[in-house]
Amino acid sequence: MSLFDENISPVSAAAATVISVSELNRRVRAAVERALPLTWVSGEMSNLRRYDSGHWYFTLKDAGAQVDCVMFRHKAQHIDWQPADGMKVEVRALATVYEARGKYQLNVEAMRRAGLGALYEAYERLKAKLEAEGLFAAERKRQIPAFPRAIGVVTSPQAAALRDVLTTLKRRMPSIPVVIYPAPVQGEGSAAKIMQAIATASTRAETDHCDVLIVCRGGGSIEDLWSFNEEVVARAIHACSIPVVTGVGHETDFTIADFVADARAPTPTAAAELVSPERAELSAQIAGLQAQFRRSMRRVLEDRMQKLDYLQRRLTHPGERIAERTRHLAQLGGRLHGAYARGADLRARELREQLRRLRAARPDLARFERERRESARRLHAGMRMLLEQNTARLARVDAHVNALDPQRQLERGYSIAQTANGVIVRDAAAVNSGDALRVTFARGAVHTEVKGKAD
């Protein structure tokens, strides 16, 4: 369309909004991200490139279309398997636009091999179901025996995990018998075989003298370990009559069997260590107990010998004991006599001191009487003088008050003139002819009117 199109006037064309390419790409990116939230997308991986920065760039395609993808280092470092071109994968990604080039792409947050999504969903469904039934409850888990009579192992006879378990048990406690209940640990039908092996171990626990059962296998993918996520295996572990310890996969692998078992070990070797006592440690403990027992016996014997010597010293002739008691009685008599004499002398001194203090504290009544009479005389004289002084002061105040009394002035012939508002008139200039006045005399008052002013 041209500016000279007959449908567009020059004025409207000038008024149209013009945006930059950057603004256009920014708006397109915002619209795409709003319209397409984070979602899972499946396809075949191709053109995978890993840069030194740790970022991955690849194309995801199917039979009808393809899209460019980027997975940044902080997300790619969590992938514990090696993607490659041609693999069927599922990515959790956000559709966006790379603004600098106006390029549509997917920013990948997570990646898994195609088909694992269904396995994860089945895993979560079974886990929630069994947990709701109480198969994972901590209160139902049994204690692992510290010194088992025999140890049962459910695994494949060809598995490296069995060799690890046997090697560990032989190193730690070779005297404990090991009973192997063989079962395939992966592949079709393996879950049912594992269930049967656990049930056999539970049934034969008394005859085989097994006190604990190890269910184990080595590491692998989620598909390899899937037999231990089957419901039949979980229920077999729950129904087992002896405690069950699982050692399936590596430390980061968790299966349904691990949640149901009485104890979970991160590896088969760790499971063997969990159920067996350490021979060297037990030997060291026994040696320590033997040394402690010898020390305790030596202390007991030494204590008994010392008590025997003490009793031997106390064993004396009766005549010697009587003579010793007689001497002791004489000493006590002397001490008693001396104590009595000292006490009597102390009481006599205290009595004399009390008599001296009593005589010194006896009051002098004659002196007290003289002091009382003198105090009374001085009190009367002081009161008389104070009364005379106050009488003279009162007379002076009364004379002063009488001199200031207005009534006295009125008695001498003076009068007080007040206006109608009660203001005392001190100056003739303060009133005018016709003003009403109140004149107060020594006896009575009159109301008058100003007729004029005298010169």
C-alpha positions as CSV (number, residue, x, y, z in Angstrom):
1,M,0.0,0.0,0.0
2,S,1.3,3.4,-0.9
3,L,0.9,6.8,0.7
4,F,-0.6,7.9,-2.5
5,D,-3.4,5.3,-2.3
6,E,-6.7,7.0,-2.9
7,N,-8.1,5.6,0.4
8,I,-5.4,7.2,2.6
9,S,-5.1,11.0,2.9
10,P,-1.8,12.7,3.6
11,V,-3.1,13.9,7.0
12,S,-4.1,10.4,8.2
13,A,-0.8,8.9,7.0
14,A,1.2,11.4,9.0
15,A,-0.9,10.8,12.1
16,A,-0.4,7.0,11.9
17,T,1.8,5.4,14.7
18,V,5.3,4.3,13.6
19,I,7.2,1.8,15.7
20,S,10.7,0.5,15.5
21,V,11.7,-3.0,14.6
22,S,12.9,-3.5,18.2
23,E,9.5,-2.4,19.5
24,L,7.8,-4.7,17.0
25,N,9.8,-7.8,18.1
26,R,9.2,-6.9,21.8
27,R,5.5,-6.8,21.2
28,V,5.5,-10.0,19.3
29,R,7.5,-11.7,22.0
30,A,5.1,-10.5,24.7
31,A,2.1,-11.7,22.7
32,V,3.6,-15.2,22.1
33,E,4.6,-15.7,25.7
34,R,1.1,-14.7,26.9
35,A,-0.6,-16.9,24.4
36,L,1.6,-20.0,24.9
37,P,2.5,-20.7,28.6
38,L,5.1,-23.2,29.8
39,T,4.2,-26.6,28.3
40,W,5.6,-30.0,27.3
41,V,6.5,-30.5,23.7
42,S,7.7,-33.8,22.1
43,G,9.8,-34.3,19.0
44,E,13.1,-35.6,17.6
45,M,16.3,-33.9,18.5
46,S,18.7,-32.8,15.8
47,N,21.6,-30.4,15.2
48,L,22.6,-30.5,18.9
49,R,25.4,-28.1,19.7
50,R,27.0,-27.7,23.1
51,Y,29.0,-24.5,23.5
52,D,31.8,-23.8,26.0
53,S,29.4,-21.5,27.9
54,G,27.4,-24.6,28.8
55,H,24.4,-23.6,26.7
56,W,22.8,-26.1,24.4
57,Y,21.2,-25.3,21.0
58,F,19.2,-27.8,19.0
59,T,16.2,-28.3,16.7
60,L,13.1,-30.2,17.7
61,K,11.2,-31.7,14.8
62,D,8.5,-34.1,13.8
63,A,7.2,-35.2,10.4
64,G,5.5,-31.9,9.6
65,A,7.5,-29.1,11.3
66,Q,10.5,-28.1,13.3
67,V,11.4,-25.4,15.9
68,D,14.7,-24.0,17.2
69,C,15.4,-24.6,20.9
70,V,17.9,-23.3,23.5
71,M,18.7,-24.7,26.9
72,F,20.8,-22.5,29.1
73,R,23.6,-23.8,31.3
74,H,21.8,-23.5,34.6
75,K,19.1,-25.8,33.3
76,A,21.3,-28.1,31.2
77,Q,23.6,-29.0,34.1
78,H,20.7,-30.9,35.8
79,I,20.4,-33.4,32.9
80,D,21.9,-36.7,34.2
81,W,21.9,-38.5,30.8
82,Q,23.4,-37.7,27.4
83,P,21.1,-36.4,24.7
84,A,22.1,-37.0,21.1
85,D,20.8,-36.3,17.6
86,G,17.9,-38.6,16.6
87,M,16.7,-39.1,20.1
88,K,13.0,-38.8,20.9
89,V,12.7,-36.3,23.7
90,E,10.1,-34.3,25.6
91,V,10.9,-30.8,26.6
92,R,9.2,-28.4,29.1
93,A,9.6,-25.1,27.3
94,L,8.4,-21.5,27.0
95,A,7.6,-20.3,23.4
96,T,9.3,-16.9,22.9
97,V,11.0,-14.7,20.3
98,Y,14.7,-13.8,20.2
99,E,14.3,-10.1,19.7
100,A,17.7,-9.4,18.3
101,R,17.0,-11.5,15.2
102,G,13.2,-11.7,15.3
103,K,13.6,-15.5,15.6
104,Y,10.9,-17.7,17.1
105,Q,12.3,-20.4,19.5
106,L,11.7,-22.5,22.6
107,N,13.5,-21.7,25.9
108,V,13.8,-25.2,27.4
109,E,13.4,-25.6,31.2
110,A,13.6,-29.4,31.5
111,M,14.1,-32.4,29.3
112,R,13.3,-36.1,29.5
113,R,13.4,-39.0,27.1
114,A,10.1,-39.6,25.3
115,G,7.8,-42.0,27.1
116,L,9.1,-41.3,30.6
117,G,6.2,-38.9,31.2
118,A,3.8,-41.8,31.4
119,L,6.1,-43.7,33.7
120,Y,6.4,-40.7,36.1
121,E,2.7,-40.3,36.1
122,A,2.2,-44.0,37.0
123,Y,4.9,-43.7,39.6
124,E,3.2,-40.7,41.3
125,R,-0.3,-42.3,41.1
126,L,0.9,-45.5,42.8
127,K,2.9,-43.6,45.4
128,A,-0.1,-41.5,46.3
129,K,-2.4,-44.6,46.5
130,L,0.0,-46.6,48.7
131,E,0.7,-43.7,50.9
132,A,-3.0,-43.1,51.5
133,E,-3.3,-46.8,52.5
134,G,-0.6,-46.3,55.1
135,L,2.1,-48.5,53.6
136,F,4.6,-45.7,54.0
137,A,3.7,-44.9,57.7
138,A,6.7,-44.6,59.9
139,E,5.0,-46.3,62.9
140,R,4.7,-49.6,60.9
141,K,8.4,-49.8,60.1
142,R,10.2,-52.4,62.1
143,Q,13.6,-52.2,63.8
144,I,16.5,-53.8,61.9
145,P,18.1,-56.5,64.2
146,A,21.6,-55.6,65.4
147,F,22.8,-59.2,65.3
148,P,20.9,-61.3,62.8
149,R,21.1,-65.1,62.8
150,A,21.0,-65.1,59.0
151,I,20.5,-62.6,56.2
152,G,18.4,-63.1,53.1
153,V,19.1,-61.5,49.8
154,V,16.6,-61.0,46.9
155,T,18.4,-60.2,43.7
156,S,19.6,-61.7,40.4
157,P,22.5,-64.3,40.9
158,Q,24.3,-62.7,38.0
159,A,23.9,-59.1,39.3
160,A,27.0,-57.2,40.3
161,A,24.9,-56.0,43.3
162,L,25.0,-59.6,44.7
163,R,28.8,-59.7,44.5
164,D,28.9,-56.3,46.3
165,V,26.6,-57.5,49.1
166,L,28.5,-60.8,49.6
167,T,31.8,-59.1,49.6
168,T,30.7,-56.5,52.1
169,L,29.1,-59.2,54.4
170,K,32.2,-61.3,54.2
171,R,34.4,-58.4,55.2
172,R,32.2,-57.2,58.0
173,M,30.9,-60.5,59.6
174,P,31.8,-63.7,57.7
175,S,30.1,-65.9,60.3
176,I,26.6,-64.8,59.4
177,P,24.9,-67.2,57.0
178,V,23.5,-65.7,53.7
179,V,20.5,-67.1,52.0
180,I,19.9,-66.0,48.4
181,Y,16.4,-65.9,46.9
182,P,17.1,-65.5,43.2
183,A,14.9,-63.3,41.0
184,P,15.4,-61.3,37.8
185,V,15.6,-57.6,38.6
186,Q,14.6,-56.1,35.3
187,G,12.6,-57.0,32.2
188,E,9.2,-58.4,31.5
189,G,7.8,-60.5,34.4
190,S,10.6,-59.5,36.7
191,A,8.2,-57.8,39.2
192,A,6.2,-61.0,39.7
193,K,9.4,-63.0,40.2
194,I,10.7,-60.4,42.8
195,M,7.3,-60.7,44.6
196,Q,7.5,-64.5,44.7
197,A,11.1,-64.4,46.0
198,I,10.0,-62.0,48.8
199,A,7.0,-64.2,49.7
200,T,9.3,-67.3,49.7
201,A,11.7,-65.6,52.1
202,S,8.8,-64.5,54.3
203,T,7.4,-68.1,54.4
204,R,10.8,-69.8,55.1
205,A,12.1,-67.2,57.6
206,E,11.9,-69.6,60.5
207,T,13.5,-72.6,58.7
208,D,16.2,-70.5,57.1
209,H,16.7,-68.5,60.4
210,C,16.6,-65.2,58.4
211,D,16.0,-62.2,60.6
212,V,16.3,-59.5,57.9
213,L,15.9,-59.4,54.1
214,I,17.8,-57.3,51.6
215,V,16.1,-56.5,48.3
216,C,18.6,-55.0,45.9
217,R,20.0,-54.3,42.4
218,G,22.5,-52.0,40.9
219,G,22.0,-48.6,39.2
220,G,20.2,-48.0,35.9
221,S,17.6,-45.9,34.2
222,I,14.1,-45.5,35.4
223,E,13.0,-48.2,33.0
224,D,15.7,-50.5,34.4
225,L,14.5,-49.9,37.9
226,W,10.8,-50.1,37.1
227,S,10.3,-53.5,38.5
228,F,10.7,-52.0,42.0
229,N,8.0,-49.5,41.2
230,E,5.4,-52.2,40.7
231,E,2.5,-52.5,43.1
232,V,3.0,-56.3,43.6
233,V,6.5,-55.8,44.8
234,A,5.4,-53.0,47.2
235,R,2.7,-55.2,48.7
236,A,5.0,-58.2,49.0
237,I,7.4,-56.1,51.0
238,H,4.6,-54.8,53.2
239,A,3.4,-58.4,53.8
240,C,6.9,-59.8,54.6
241,S,7.2,-61.3,58.1
242,I,10.7,-60.0,58.6
243,P,12.2,-56.5,58.3
244,V,13.1,-55.5,54.7
245,V,16.0,-53.3,53.7
246,T,16.1,-52.0,50.1
247,G,19.3,-51.1,48.2
248,V,18.1,-50.3,44.7
249,G,20.1,-48.2,42.2
250,H,22.2,-45.2,43.3
251,E,21.8,-42.7,46.1
252,T,19.6,-40.4,44.0
253,D,17.3,-43.2,42.9
254,F,14.0,-43.6,44.9
255,T,11.6,-46.4,44.1
256,I,8.2,-47.3,45.6
257,A,9.9,-50.3,47.2
258,D,12.1,-47.8,49.1
259,F,9.1,-46.1,50.7
260,V,7.5,-49.3,51.8
261,A,10.6,-51.0,53.1
262,D,11.5,-50.9,56.8
263,A,14.8,-49.2,55.9
264,R,16.3,-47.8,52.7
265,A,20.0,-47.8,51.8
266,P,21.4,-45.7,48.9
267,T,23.3,-48.7,47.4
268,P,23.4,-52.5,47.7
269,T,26.8,-52.2,49.5
270,A,25.2,-49.7,52.0
271,A,22.3,-52.1,52.6
272,A,24.8,-54.9,53.5
273,E,26.5,-52.5,55.9
274,L,23.2,-51.6,57.4
275,V,22.1,-55.1,58.3
276,S,25.5,-56.6,59.5
277,P,27.6,-55.7,62.5
278,E,31.2,-54.7,61.9
279,R,33.5,-57.6,63.1
280,A,36.5,-55.3,63.7
281,E,34.3,-52.9,65.6
282,L,32.8,-55.7,67.7
283,S,36.2,-57.1,68.4
284,A,37.4,-53.7,69.6
285,Q,34.3,-53.4,71.8
286,I,34.9,-56.9,73.3
287,A,38.5,-56.1,73.9
288,G,37.5,-52.9,75.6
289,L,34.9,-54.7,77.7
290,Q,37.5,-57.3,78.7
291,A,40.0,-54.6,79.7
292,Q,37.2,-52.8,81.7
293,F,36.3,-56.1,83.4
294,R,39.9,-56.8,84.4
295,R,40.2,-53.3,85.8
296,S,36.9,-53.7,87.7
297,M,38.0,-57.0,89.1
298,R,41.4,-55.6,90.2
299,R,39.7,-52.7,91.9
300,V,37.3,-55.1,93.7
301,L,40.1,-57.3,94.9
302,E,42.2,-54.3,96.0
303,D,39.2,-52.9,97.9
304,R,38.5,-56.3,99.6
305,M,42.2,-56.6,100.6
306,Q,42.2,-53.1,102.1
307,K,39.1,-53.8,104.1
308,L,40.7,-57.1,105.4
309,D,43.7,-55.1,106.5
310,Y,41.5,-52.6,108.3
311,L,39.5,-55.3,110.0
312,Q,42.7,-57.0,111.1
313,R,43.9,-53.7,112.7
314,R,40.6,-53.4,114.5
315,L,40.8,-57.0,115.9
316,T,42.4,-56.4,119.4
317,H,42.4,-58.2,122.8
318,P,39.3,-57.5,125.0
319,G,41.5,-56.5,128.0
320,E,43.3,-53.9,125.8
321,R,39.9,-52.6,124.6
322,I,38.6,-52.3,128.2
323,A,41.8,-50.5,129.3
324,E,41.5,-48.2,126.3
325,R,37.9,-47.4,127.1
326,T,38.8,-46.8,130.8
327,R,41.4,-44.3,129.8
328,H,39.0,-42.7,127.4
329,L,36.3,-42.5,130.2
330,A,38.9,-40.9,132.6
331,Q,39.7,-38.3,129.9
332,L,36.1,-37.5,129.4
333,G,35.6,-37.2,133.2
334,G,38.5,-34.7,133.4
335,R,37.2,-32.7,130.5
336,L,33.7,-32.6,132.0
337,H,35.0,-31.4,135.4
338,G,37.1,-28.7,133.7
339,A,34.2,-27.6,131.6
340,Y,32.0,-27.4,134.6
341,A,34.5,-25.3,136.5
342,R,35.1,-23.0,133.6
343,G,31.4,-22.6,133.1
344,A,30.8,-21.7,136.8
345,D,33.5,-19.2,136.8
346,L,32.2,-17.6,133.6
347,R,28.7,-17.4,135.1
348,A,30.0,-15.7,138.2
349,R,31.9,-13.1,136.2
350,E,28.8,-12.4,134.1
351,L,26.7,-12.0,137.2
352,R,29.1,-9.4,138.7
353,E,29.2,-7.5,135.4
354,Q,25.4,-7.4,135.3
355,L,25.3,-6.0,138.9
356,R,27.8,-3.3,138.0
357,R,25.8,-2.3,135.0
358,L,22.6,-2.3,137.0
359,R,24.0,0.1,139.6
360,A,25.4,2.3,136.9
361,A,22.0,2.5,135.2
362,R,20.0,3.4,138.4
363,P,18.3,6.8,137.9
364,D,19.0,10.0,140.1
365,L,15.4,11.1,141.0
366,A,16.4,14.2,142.9
367,R,18.4,15.6,140.0
368,F,15.5,14.8,137.6
369,E,13.1,16.7,140.0
370,R,15.3,19.8,140.1
371,E,15.7,19.8,136.3
372,R,11.8,19.5,136.0
373,R,11.2,22.5,138.2
374,E,13.7,24.6,136.4
375,S,12.2,23.7,133.0
376,A,8.7,24.6,134.3
377,R,9.9,28.0,135.5
378,R,11.6,28.8,132.2
379,L,8.5,27.7,130.3
380,H,6.2,30.1,132.3
381,A,8.6,33.0,131.9
382,G,8.9,32.4,128.2
383,M,5.1,32.2,127.8
384,R,4.6,35.5,129.7
385,M,7.1,37.3,127.5
386,L,5.6,35.9,124.3
387,L,2.1,36.9,125.4
388,E,3.2,40.5,126.2
389,Q,5.0,40.8,122.8
390,N,1.9,39.5,120.9
391,T,-0.4,41.9,122.9
392,A,1.7,44.9,122.0
393,R,1.9,43.9,118.3
394,L,-1.9,43.4,118.2
395,A,-2.5,46.9,119.6
396,R,-0.3,48.4,116.9
397,V,-2.0,46.5,114.2
398,D,-5.5,47.6,115.5
399,A,-4.5,51.2,115.6
400,H,-3.2,51.0,112.0
401,V,-6.4,49.3,110.8
402,N,-8.5,51.9,112.5
403,A,-6.6,54.7,110.9
404,L,-7.2,53.2,107.4
405,D,-10.9,52.5,108.0
406,P,-13.0,54.6,105.4
407,Q,-15.8,54.9,108.0
408,R,-13.5,57.0,110.2
409,Q,-13.0,59.4,107.2
410,L,-16.7,59.7,106.7
411,E,-17.2,60.5,110.4
412,R,-14.9,63.4,109.9
413,G,-17.4,64.9,107.4
414,Y,-16.1,63.4,104.1
415,S,-18.4,61.6,101.6
416,I,-17.9,59.2,98.7
417,A,-19.4,59.9,95.2
418,Q,-20.0,57.0,92.8
419,T,-21.3,56.9,89.3
420,A,-24.3,54.7,88.3
421,N,-21.7,51.9,87.5
422,G,-20.2,52.1,91.0
423,V,-17.0,53.9,89.9
424,I,-15.7,56.3,92.7
425,V,-15.5,59.9,91.4
426,R,-12.1,61.4,92.3
427,D,-12.2,64.3,89.8
428,A,-15.0,66.7,88.8
429,A,-13.9,66.4,85.2
430,A,-15.0,62.8,85.2
431,V,-18.7,63.8,85.4
432,N,-21.0,65.9,83.3
433,S,-24.2,67.8,84.0
434,G,-27.1,65.5,84.2
435,D,-25.1,62.4,85.4
436,A,-26.6,60.5,88.2
437,L,-24.4,60.0,91.3
438,R,-24.7,58.0,94.6
439,V,-23.2,60.0,97.6
440,T,-22.3,57.9,100.6
441,F,-22.0,59.7,104.1
442,A,-21.0,58.4,107.5
443,R,-24.6,57.4,108.0
444,G,-26.7,56.7,104.9
445,A,-26.5,57.6,101.2
446,V,-28.4,59.7,98.7
447,H,-28.9,59.6,94.9
448,T,-28.3,63.0,93.2
449,E,-28.0,64.5,89.7
450,V,-25.2,66.8,88.6
451,K,-26.6,70.3,87.9
452,G,-23.3,72.0,87.2
453,K,-19.7,72.2,88.1
454,A,-18.2,74.9,90.5
455,D,-15.2,76.8,89.4
